[in-house]
Amino acid sequence: MKKPVVVTLPHQHTKAEATKRIREGLEKVKPQIAGYVSTMEERWDGDDLNFRIVTMAQEVTGRIAIMDQSVRIEVDLPWILAAIAEKVRGQIEKKGGQILLEKK
């Protein structure tokens, strides 16, 4: 059974700007996590992203939905990684907040 981690981050940008920031932010994060993952897949559908990561032989899936005033991030952790759910939530809030608040 998977444990969902859901984070909603408010933003004060246009939807297009928020999408651009999320895309650019993810490109910066990828090299930082590359050493910890064996598979990294993403599929954008407009302003929505579906992703899949395999780490420590465990599959982590999730979705990012960029809306007019917020970004909703859902990460499905396998039961074996459920113990770190709050740490994952904290990192998403921290990194996501930095990406959305970063001065351009």
Long-range contacts (C-beta under 8 A, 24 or more apart in sequence): 1-79, 2-61, 2-76, 2-77, 2-78, 2-79, 3-76, 3-77, 3-78, 3-79, 3-81, 3-82, 3-85, 4-74, 4-75, 4-76, 4-77, 5-74, 5-75, 5-76, 5-77, 5-85, 5-88, 5-89, 5-92, 6-72, 6-73, 6-74, 6-75, 7-72, 7-73, 7-89, 7-92, 7-93, 7-96, 8-70, 8-71, 8-72, 8-73, 9-70, 9-71, 9-73, 9-93, 9-96, 9-97, 9-100, 10-69, 10-70, 11-69, 11-70, 11-71, 11-100, 12-69, 13-100, 15-47, 15-66, 15-67, 15-68, 18-66, 18-71, 18-100, 19-47, 19-66, 21-99, 21-100, 21-102, 21-104, 22-49, 22-64, 22-66, 22-71, 22-99, 22-100, 24-99, 25-95, 25-96, 25-98, 25-99, 25-102, 29-95, 56-81, 71-96, 71-100
